[in-house]
Amino acid sequence: MDLAWMGWTWQTGAFFGSIVLALIGMTIFSIKYPQSPKMGILRFETTPGDRLFMSLLGSAFICLGWLAMFGSPLWWALLVCCIYAFCVFRWV
């Protein structure tokens, strides 16, 4: 099976690997330290898994918007994504 059309590079592998590690880490964390949902600024209850999902989804849109407006490289977009994820986990 030829996967050359997919453009698998070490950066792509690192990206998907970090998402897998985040999901595994959140699973272990939620099993070891169960948390009840909290009410944030959006006025609905969210769990840490919900906030991780919102962070990943929002970061994808931030990166797509960055590419549309500024092009590559995405290092500054990564900084914006980290700030966004911190805010989601803190206040949502």
C-alpha positions in Angstrom: 0.0 0.0 0.0 1.5 3.3 -1.1 0.9 6.1 1.4 3.2 8.7 -0.3 0.1 10.7 -1.4 -0.6 11.5 2.3 2.5 13.5 2.9 3.6 11.7 6.1 6.6 13.5 7.5 8.1 13.4 11.0 6.2 16.7 11.7 2.9 15.0 10.8 3.7 12.0 12.9 4.7 14.2 15.8 1.4 16.1 15.5 -0.8 13.0 15.6 1.4 11.5 18.2 1.0 14.5 20.5 -2.8 14.2 20.1 -2.7 10.5 21.0 -0.5 11.3 24.0 -2.9 14.0 25.2 -5.8 11.6 24.9 -4.0 8.9 26.8 -2.9 11.4 29.4 -6.4 12.8 29.9 -7.8 9.3 30.2 -5.3 8.3 32.9 -5.8 11.6 34.7 -9.6 11.2 34.7 -9.4 7.6 36.0 -6.9 8.5 38.7 -8.5 11.8 39.7 -12.2 11.8 38.8 -13.6 15.3 38.4 -17.1 16.6 38.3 -18.2 18.8 35.5 -17.8 22.5 36.0 -19.8 25.5 34.9 -17.8 27.9 32.8 -18.4 31.2 31.0 -20.4 29.4 28.3 -23.0 28.5 30.9 -23.0 24.7 30.3 -21.1 22.0 32.2 -17.9 20.7 30.7 -15.5 18.0 31.7 -11.7 18.1 31.1 -12.3 15.8 28.1 -14.8 18.3 26.7 -12.3 21.2 27.2 -9.6 19.2 25.4 -11.9 18.6 22.5 -12.8 22.3 22.3 -9.1 23.2 22.5 -8.2 20.8 19.6 -11.1 21.9 17.4 -10.5 25.6 18.1 -6.8 25.2 17.4 -7.5 23.6 14.1 -9.6 26.6 13.1 -6.9 29.0 14.4 -4.3 27.3 12.3 -6.5 27.3 9.2 -7.3 31.0 9.7 -3.6 31.7 10.1 -2.7 29.9 6.9 -5.4 31.9 5.1 -4.3 35.3 6.4 -0.5 34.9 6.8 0.6 31.6 5.2 3.4 29.6 6.8 5.3 29.1 9.1 2.8 28.4 11.8 5.0 29.1 14.9 3.1 32.2 15.9 -0.2 30.3 15.3 1.1 27.6 17.7 1.6 30.3 20.3 -1.9 31.6 19.8 -3.2 28.0 20.0 -1.5 27.4 23.3 -2.9 30.6 24.8 -6.4 29.6 23.5 -6.1 26.1 25.0 -5.0 27.7 28.4 -8.0 30.0 28.3 -10.4 27.1 27.5 -9.1 24.9 30.3 -9.1 27.9 32.7 -12.5 29.5 32.0 -14.7 27.3 29.9 
